[in-house]
Amino acid sequence: MGLFNRKQRLSLITFAVFYFSLFFFCRSNSARDPGSFFFQPREGYRPSYTLQRIHESLNFLSRFNQTAAPSELSAHRNDPSVQHADICIGIVTVKRPLQQKIETTVASIVDNLSQAQRSTLAIHVLFAQTTPSTHPSYTQPWVSNALDRALTYDHFNDTDISYLRRLERSKKFFAEKSLIDYRLSLQSCLDYTDAPYFLMLEDDVVAQRSWYLTTRQAIDRIETWQKRSLLSDWLYLRLFYTEKFLGWNAEHWREYFAWSLLVVVAVASLALSTRRVTRSTHDLLSNSFLLVLCFLCVPLLILLYFASGRVTVQQPMKPGIHFMNRHGCCSQALLFPRDQISRVMTYLQKMEDQSKPKPVDTTLERFANEFEIDRLAISPPQMQHIGAASYKEDEKKWRKGEYPVQGAHGVWSMQFETAYESVSADGVVVDTLWP
Ligand SMILES: *[C@@H]1O[C@H](CO)[C@@H](O)[C@H](O)[C@H]1NC(C)=O
């Protein structure tokens, strides 16, 4: 340290103390950011709001769960062949190895709705088992009381049950079967409702309390933007996403590098000009001190910035509606405008017949990329993935995990857990369109 005078040594020690405090602050501040170096799964995947929602919605559904449910609770259904609705909700459900979550999904969709609001929804659930009675929920009383349509393969004319049975037997054909099921679910909404929007949910999501109002508001906004030509063709509005894929992106390394360089250059020039202008800083800002400043202190700060994770430091998902043409994952909750549906169905059918079909989310992204259609996402997410284990995962994976909510092991939204703590029943304001 003979290199430095007393003033410089003091500055470096101050920096070290400051840096250490900052480091520990960032470490705890980024514990929940999956894109951060400081991510701690135990913190990041801890469910809180989700547990509340599961609990309260199941409580609500249990009132439907009797053979004679009170009539004011029952689904709006006077059985015309085409039901009038604003949103048709299509859910495909299969039997899961540990626990069924479809109850929670349906319950959390309806539990805070008025009768008038409920009557604007058509809820169609496809029990996608060739023998539906093997699905533990199929015979429960709430199914006929809370759903507008409980579907099985028998409801569709053109399904080949023996072929589906073959797909069902082997997990190798999981993707193909999931494409067929998704298409049939869309088909039901298309044929039996006049709804202008289709909300396709997986059977293991939970909705936030005021998802209905927020989503209606978002739809209104989108329609306004379309009228004003601020928005053209869009494929879907995403009601669930995970922050996992929104972090720093290797493709953008040049941009990150350039910014970092710019910061170093800026600090260096600031220090040099200060030294020239202010005589009294001469003994502090010596050449060797500047070297340490620019090539050690500043890079350390930049490193900390990146280590903290993009979602934490840049907060890219401000409340509102965002374009999400890339890095949107997965297909847990997507709202489609009706006029896209026939195109989507044709594409799904084409992909089913390919030798190696991809799962639904990949197929939809391919479709949108091929036809260059925008995809939107609403922030904060309206749904959380509570992740029922599926037979396509290996057993080891779904047996482990410290939280009762299984989705809490990857496909998970951190924002969902904190976003609704202080939100009033009117929902979140969604009148901003983010690039
Ligand atoms: C509905 O009732 C059945 C028994 O009739 C029970 O097994 C099931 O857990 C109940 N489900 C809910 C959501 O209350």
The ligand as an SDF file (V2000), in Angstrom:
LIG
                    3D

 14 14  0  0  0  0  0  0  0  0999 V2000
  -65.9670  -33.2930   -3.1950 C   0  0  0  0  0  0  0  0  0  0  0  0
  -66.5400  -34.4020   -2.5720 O   0  0  0  0  0  0  0  0  0  0  0  0
  -65.8040  -35.6040   -2.6950 C   0  0  0  0  0  0  0  0  0  0  0  0
  -66.5860  -36.6980   -2.0390 C   0  0  0  0  0  0  0  0  0  0  0  0
  -67.9260  -36.6620   -2.4150 O   0  0  0  0  0  0  0  0  0  0  0  0
  -64.4340  -35.4540   -2.0540 C   0  0  0  0  0  0  0  0  0  0  0  0
  -63.6830  -36.6090   -2.2460 O   0  0  0  0  0  0  0  0  0  0  0  0
  -63.7310  -34.2640   -2.6880 C   0  0  0  0  0  0  0  0  0  0  0  0
  -62.4980  -34.0300   -2.0460 O   0  0  0  0  0  0  0  0  0  0  0  0
  -64.5950  -33.0210   -2.6270 C   0  0  0  0  0  0  0  0  0  0  0  0
  -63.9390  -31.9590   -3.3570 N   0  0  0  0  0  0  0  0  0  0  0  0
  -63.9290  -30.6720   -2.9990 C   0  0  0  0  0  0  0  0  0  0  0  0
  -63.2160  -29.7160   -3.8670 C   0  0  0  0  0  0  0  0  0  0  0  0
  -64.4830  -30.2970   -2.0060 O   0  0  0  0  0  0  0  0  0  0  0  0
  1  2  1  0
  1 10  1  0
  2  3  1  0
  3  4  1  0
  3  6  1  0
  4  5  1  0
  6  7  1  0
  6  8  1  0
  8  9  1  0
  8 10  1  0
 10 11  1  0
 11 12  1  0
 12 13  1  0
 12 14  2  0
M  END
$$$$
